[in-house]
Amino acid sequence: MHIPFLSAEAPFAMLAMLLSALVMFRPLSALRRSLINTAVFFCMCLLGDILAGLLEGMLQPGLLHWIRELAVFGEGLAVVRYLGLALFRVVLVRLHIQVSGILVDILVIAGYILWGFVRLNLAGVEFTALFATSAIVTAVLAISMQETLGNLLGGLALQMDNSLEIGDWIEMENLAGQVTDIQWRYTTIVTRTGAKMVVPNSQLMRNRYAVICDQKSRITRQRRSINFNVDLSTPPSRVIDTVLHDIQAATIPNVSLAPAPQCLLTNFGPGYVTYELRYWLIDPGPDAVTDSDVRRHILASLQRAGIRLALSDRIVHLVQEGKKYRNDVHARELQRRLDAIARIDLFAALSDDEKLELARHLVNSPFAKGDIMTQQGAVAHWLYIIVSGEAEAWWQPPDGGAPHCMDKDHLGAVFGELGLMTGEPRRATVIALTDVEAYRLDKAGFEKVIRARPELAEGISGLLEQHLAHFQTLEREYTQSKLDDLVSHRNQSAALSTRIREFFGL
């Protein structure tokens, strides 16, 4: 194949460039600008090749020879790049053969060097002296560039053994972050604060680092620990059960339940016991935010259970609260409870003294976002009064169908009245949408009032009937919906059967 004014190699180079472009231009759209630049370089070399043919007989043969050699050499470089990208980035990828980026670069550079030696050989260059000179130059460069070569070989080793990949989360010495790039000389790590750290590859190879989250398998390998102190008088089993039940039942973002969280007694202090909650992160990025969420749930669960976080006995209180100050604090809290009771229709018929008696029996019961406040089917003889925050109730059909979210207006500021007044199991599951500040009223707190005035039971029963009617309406609507679906399915089956009979003339 020969084209006028072009070298003998040019047609083959053009064919190789065209085929490679067809293979990789769509899969490698991200590299399109670089590919276009290489194509422009190839076209310029072709122009040089044509120029050498057009000027034949007008210039000295030796000059034209070197112009053509340089043009053909440039064409070969472009062909090697296109063939390398097509082979390593497209063909082998489709064959599910992964080759590291640094190794690809080395092989392409080796192709450039080999092509250079071929052209020099064809140009009549003596290789004996060239190799001797290159060996001396190589030795000098190796001695003077030990650190650079160490970084290069380190980057190559990291990618060839797949010990570190882009997207992995690692920890080493005082550095922790996500790998965003692996270059010849360095690896880029973005920390949780957003700082971009450049670590030489040789340093990664010399030091130990921990891969806490593998990008390929997405397996979290980082365990977090939260320590808290509780008074010695509280039984450890109660503390552990209270905390674990809340963490496992609540929906806490970024907390994995597999492996399961653990709560351990880890130490004894002067007047307190130290516990450690261990849990696993799903995403290592927002670790501090997740720790904060977990601490909020620990605090809320302990407060609901009446378990107080302990202070060291070595702390000396230099300022003693006055009696008047304590009375003021108690009065404000009591008034806050009375205000909460006044908003509830269930207790509207009570006298001021009876409301005051109830207020004294209220127990502070905060919930963190995602906590399950009540569980459908559970038996609990108390109700909750929401002071601030939002919650939603979910009703689970008896046949195990999909849960239904109830109207938030129905939930209101109080729930659990049936459990308090009748001892019936919970009719719905209530989940905290935000951090909720609430009070809990136990059966014992209301028993004294209801025994003194039995007639209150009749007035309260009317309000409870409204709540029962709401759940009965839900059950009827759900049952009717199931019946409608069944009838619709049967009608559809009958219609299909009729169409089949009509089509075959049965």
Sequence and secondary structure as in RCSB ss.txt:
>XXXX:A:sequence
MHIPFLSAEAPFAMLAMLLSALVMFRPLSALRRSLINTAVFFCMCLLGDILAGLLEGMLQPGLLHWIRELAVFGE
GLAVVRYLGLALFRVVLVRLHIQVSGILVDILVIAGYILWGFVRLNLAGVEFTALFATSAIVTAVLAISMQETLG
NLLGGLALQMDNSLEIGDWIEMENLAGQVTDIQWRYTTIVTRTGAKMVVPNSQLMRNRYAVICDQKSRITRQRRS
INFNVDLSTPPSRVIDTVLHDIQAATIPNVSLAPAPQCLLTNFGPGYVTYELRYWLIDPGPDAVTDSDVRRHILA
SLQRAGIRLALSDRIVHLVQEGKKYRNDVHARELQRRLDAIARIDLFAALSDDEKLELARHLVNSPFAKGDIMTQ
QGAVAHWLYIIVSGEAEAWWQPPDGGAPHCMDKDHLGAVFGELGLMTGEPRRATVIALTDVEAYRLDKAGFEKVI
RARPELAEGISGLLEQHLAHFQTLEREYTQSKLDDLVSHRNQSAALSTRIREFFGL
>XXXX:A:secstr
   TTS SSHHHHHHHHHHHHHHHTTTTGGGHHHHHHHHHHHHHHHHHHHHHHHTTTTS HHHHHHHHHHHHHHH
HHHHHHHHHHIIIIIIHHHTT    HHHHHHHHHHHHHHHHHHHHHHTT  HHHHHHHHHHHHHHHHHHTHHHHH
HHHHHHHHHHTTSS TT EEEETTEEEEEEEE SSEEEEEETTS EEEEEHHHHHHS  EEEEETTTTEE  EEE
EEEEEETTS HHHHHHHHHHHHHHS  TTEE SS  EEEEEEEETTEEEEEEEEEESSSTTHHHHHHHHHHHHHH
HHHHTT  B   TT    S   HHHHHHHHHHHHHHHHHHHHT GGGTTS HHHHHHHHHH EE  B TT EEE 
TT   SEEEEEEES EEEEE  TT    EE  HHHHTTEE HHHHHT    SSEEEESS BEEEEEEHHHHHHHH
HH TTHHHHHHHHHHHHHHHHHHHHHHHHHHHHHHHHHHHHHHHHHHHHHHHHHT 
